[in-house]
Amino acid sequence: MNIIQAENYKQMSELAAKKLIEQINRKSDSVLGLATGSTPEGLYEEIIKEYKEGNVSFKDVTTFNLDEYVGLSKNNDQSYYYYMHKLLFDHIDLKTDQANLPNGDAKDLQEECSRYEASIQQAGGIDIQILGIGLNGHIGFNEPGTPFSIQTHIVDLDESTRNANARFFDSIDEVPLQAITMGIDSIMQTKQIILLVSGSKKAEALEKLVNGPVTEDFPASILQKHPNVTIIADSDALSELSQ
Ligand SMILES: O=P(O)(O)OC[C@H]1O[C@](O)(CO)[C@@H](O)[C@@H]1O
């Protein structure tokens, strides 16, 4: 694993944007894997800035998001569909039909998982995947105990994850109980991974990811086995590693 130390959140976001833009400028029809949560918000701001300055175009790019809540419609302002449009897609020249998220409002969720996984394969696989990490080591919404062999699937969200994400909702009761997420196997099949980690709250999780045992009890530990992972972390997140 290659670890890049950023001074702070802004620099982490700039470095990640630079890597994504280099990828697109090298291969205009790149397939990007995108993440939600607080961590990539700065990355998306940087990308929009670079796009507006004419440094990159997304017209041939395809994107796949990691996950989506079950039961929220696209118009719900807590859905990841809404988040991605508001924070990125509405500001760049990515074609709407090239921007993919699991449909958490599908009638047949199982079928939706298979359809989503197949559409990633049809697009030729993901060239570069952006990841964040949850405090309990989740990547996407793959909670501790998720089999490493699983592809896109429906998950019951951990109480700790619902609590962590309650800050985006009016109350914890409104946080969905389930989500659709790309599985660990789907993530491991991506060609390159950029993991973003910011803040002292994530320091312990990052230390476990890098130095801990590879175990389904801590899903992110599987990244030790991926051939091309770059971690971009700020100094607060790296505090447990550098001791
Ligand atoms: O960036 P945050 O908000 O700390 O979230 C960490 C991770 O948790 C999720 O939001 C899912 O809860 C992931 O999509 C994200 O990578």
The ligand as an ORCA input file, in Angstrom:
! r2SCAN-3c Opt
* xyz 0 1
  O     -16.776      9.939      5.138
  P     -17.622      9.556      6.283
  O     -18.851     10.409      6.371
  O     -16.866      9.506      7.569
  O     -18.133      8.099      5.991
  C     -17.286      7.000      5.896
  C     -17.917      5.919      5.083
  O     -19.220      5.709      5.513
  C     -20.119      5.717      4.420
  O     -20.669      6.994      4.280
  C     -21.183      4.735      4.647
  O     -21.646      4.950      5.934
  C     -19.240      5.407      3.263
  O     -19.859      5.673      2.051
  C     -18.062      6.231      3.616
  O     -16.965      5.913      2.887
*
